[in-house]
Amino acid sequence: MLADDVEKVLITSEEITARCKELGDEISKDYHDTVPIMIGLLKGSVPFMAELMKYITIDCEMEFMAVSSYSGTESMGDVRILKDLDRSIKDRDVLVVEDIVDTGNTLLKVKELLYSKGARSVEVVSLLDKPDRRLVEINAEYIGFTIPNEFVIGFGLDFDQKYRNLPYVGVLKEECYK
């Protein structure tokens, strides 16, 4: 069972739901006079984006990008666009939905790309923030939870494509990835 590989549960599914309600309220208030395009970064953002959108009470649109900078447990620093947007974002307000802000490299490159495509504004909502690992100066405007420097899985976060379907965020046992 997947849960057998979890050292500890860091954030429960109930805590995630409660925080998504709060974030949804904040985003709805902040974007009340526009229709933002929410861009989910595949694959990790999908559970978070699905939960968050339930609590956004304004019109919004969805888009997805696939970007990669990881191999196993380490960021490679080289950000690759695997799937780009399917439409124009020129003169639009964009809200990037991310599972975790870690080194910041991926998010920095994605924001630069979105601005180069003509976005009016680009802000970030992230389920998790791990500031101890930050290598570049970047922050999310909306953060679900700030976490310590531990290897986390669940609720979209993976290790070699496994554990994404756990309904909570947990710490992976070290023997599972060493």
Helices and strands as residue ranges (DSSP letters): G 2-5, E 6-11, H 13-30, E 37-42, H 46-53, E 61-71, E 74-83, E 93-101, H 105-116, E 121-129, G 131-133, E 142-146, E 152-153, E 169-172, G 174-176
